[in-house]
Amino acid sequence: MTSRTSHVRARRWRAPAWAASLVALTGCTPAGLLNGLDRLTPGGDGAARVVRGAAYGADERQRLDVWAPTARRYKGEKLPVVLFFYGGGWDSGSRGDYGFAGAAYAGQGFVAVVPDYRLVPTVRFPAFLEDGALAVRWARDHAARYGGDPERITLAGHSAGGYIAGMLALDRHWLAGAGVDHRTIKAAALLAAPLDFAPFTDHRSRNAFGQWTAVADTQPISFARADAPPLFLAHGTADRVVYPRNSQRLAARLQSLGAPVSLRLYPGANHTDLVVSLARPFRGKTPALAESAAFLRSASSPPTSGRSE
């Protein structure tokens, strides 16, 4: 897979009138509202939640849900697996509010795992990475019973969840600590993720990482390597929460090393637009779902052999 950088212009979109009205009344589009809007939208992704609240560790936050396609065309097929880590500044979030993300990727032909993880202030770095690694181990060991291929495990995440996915993909330490070979991760899609954000200038990053004296240990860009799994880095150009330079700098570093990376910059999109566009009423905001799913599917496909016997 060759490295490439490009700008992708999102097509014009129009949300259903009822969805836009509800959003206007609330003044925001939090994950719980998105989940509700997604469920109320006619049609469907052809996906179902097949596991609710499975334990991947002893803590009450170490629970996950699994979504799988219901479409007949996938019957008997070993499907790629994606673990989706939600955002929330490392101090908020719940898997129950992100069923729309699990259903979205399942609708794209994945077995989608949506884990909770421990949050600040109960824990600090690196506890949420340790949780992420344990969730990967669970997927490796259990995804096959839901149609997933343990040889095709990928990661995705938005914002703080993209950070978790990025660190698991790049820093071998965390998977090794959970007894997982780093080569288990075949690819990752990081949406509006903080990847090179030191020094810690906002309260959330200070609370999550401020006590860790070796700052470089906390930064995904520190672990860029030539043999990194293929990464899809997506950012909105109008993101003022996690600036696009996070994705741009990691992409440049990986490209300089010869690692496979794809950078997507969505003109005019803000920080939440990428995750909002995973919900069905707002799919037209950005093509993040279709593009990230296509990337993960392609990058995790078994290589074709050109050898002649």
C-alpha positions, -999 to +999 in steps of 0.1 A: +000+000+000+015+033-010+014+064+012-007+093-001-021+126+010-052+142-005-080+166+002-115+152-002-145+175-006-176+162+011-207+162-011-236+185-002-260+169+022-294+176+037-305+160+070-341+150+075-362+181+086-373+163+118-337+155+127-325+191+121-354+205+142-346+182+171-310+191+170-319+228+170-342+224+200-314+207+221-287+230+209-262+202+204-257+167+190-243+146+218-237+109+214-269+099+231-290+121+208-272+108+178-279+073+189-316+081+192-318+099+159-300+070+142-326+045+156-355+067+145-343+072+110-362+049+086-343+021+070-313+006+087-277-005+083-286-042+083-269-047+116-278-060+150-262-059+185-253-095+192-234-090+225-244-066+252-220-058+282-195-087+278-167-084+304-132-081+291-118-074+326-128-072+362-137-035+364-173-024+358-161-001+330-144-030+312-174-041+293-182-041+256-209-046+230-206-063+196-225-055+164-227-078+134-243-076+099-276-093+094-274-092+056-276-126+039-246-117+016-223-121+046-236-155+056-207-179+062-181-153+054-153-145+078-156-108+083-130-082+093-132-070+129-131-034+140-129-021+176-143+014+178-131+036+206-153+066+213-141+100+224-149+122+253-117+137+265-107+106+284-132+116+311-166+108+297-184+084+273-205+053+273-207+024+248-245+026+251-245+060+234-224+047+205-246+020+191-249+041+160-211+037+154-212-001+160-241-004+136-225+018+110-194-003+107-214-036+110-234-022+080-202-019+061-194-056+066-175-056+099-180-073+132-178-042+153-167-041+189-175-010+210-158-011+244-161+011+274-128+019+292-119+034+325-120+072+327-104+102+344-104+110+373-108+074+385-077+066+365-050+084+346-027+075+316-020+047+308-050+029+323-073+035+292-046+021+269-043-010+291-081-014+288-079-009+250-053-037+248-075-060+269-104-053+246-083-063+216-074-095+233-111-102+239-118-096+202-090-119+192-103-146+214-141-142+208-149-125+175-149-157+155-181-169+172-199-138+158-185-142+123-154-122+127-119-132+115-093-130+143-067-126+115-083-093+104-085-072+135-086-034+129-091-003+151-110+029+147-117+058+170-128+094+173-109+121+192-097+106+225-108+072+212-087+078+181-058+085+205-063+051+221-065+034+187-034+052+175-013+043+206-024+007+204-014+006+167+020+023+171+034+016+205+039-022+208+041-020+246+004-020+254-006-050+233+024-069+246+013-062+282-020-079+274-004-109+258-013-098+222+012-098+193+014-063+179+009-078+144-026-087+154-036-051+144-039-050+107-049-013+103-064+016+121-086+046+112-081+076+134-108+103+132-099+138+145-074+122+169-049+140+191-016+125+179+010+151+186-005+174+213+022+181+239+025+203+259-008+199+277-025+232+276-062+222+283-076+208+315-086+174+300-051+166+287-035+179+319-058+157+340-052+126+319-015+130+313-001+157+335+013+134+361+034+114+336+068+129+336+081+113+303+058+133+280+071+116+249+056+083+262+021+098+259+024+109+222+015+086+193+039+104+170+068+093+192+061+057+181+059+062+144+078+034+127+084+020+092+066-012+100+035+004+115+001-010+104-016+010+077-032+041+091-061+062+079-059+097+094-089+119+089-095+155+101-118+184+094-100+216+083-122+236+107-114+215+138-105+239+166-106+212+194-080+189+180-062+208+153-056+191+119-019+194+124-021+164+146-030+142+117-008+161+093+023+158+114+019+120+120+012+115+083+044+133+074+064+114+099+051+080+087+056+090+051+092+099+058+097+064+072+080+047+043+051+035+064+016+031+048-006+060+056-036+079+041-044+114+051-079+128+045-087+164+052-124+173+049-129+210+040-150+229+065-156+200+088-153+206+125-143+183+154-176+165+158-186+163+122-166+131+116-183+111+143-217+127+137-214+115+101-214+079+113-251+083+123-275+077+095-293+111+094-259+129+090-240+106+067-237+133+041-216+156+064-184+138+056-175+105+038-156+094+069-176+061+073-174+049+038-137+059+034-125+046+067-144+013+062-130+009+027-095+015+040-098-009+069-113-036+047-086-033+020-057-030+045-068-061+064-075-083+034-051-113+031-024-106+005-029-124-028-001-146-038+015-142-072+037-173-069+035-201-093+040-236-080 
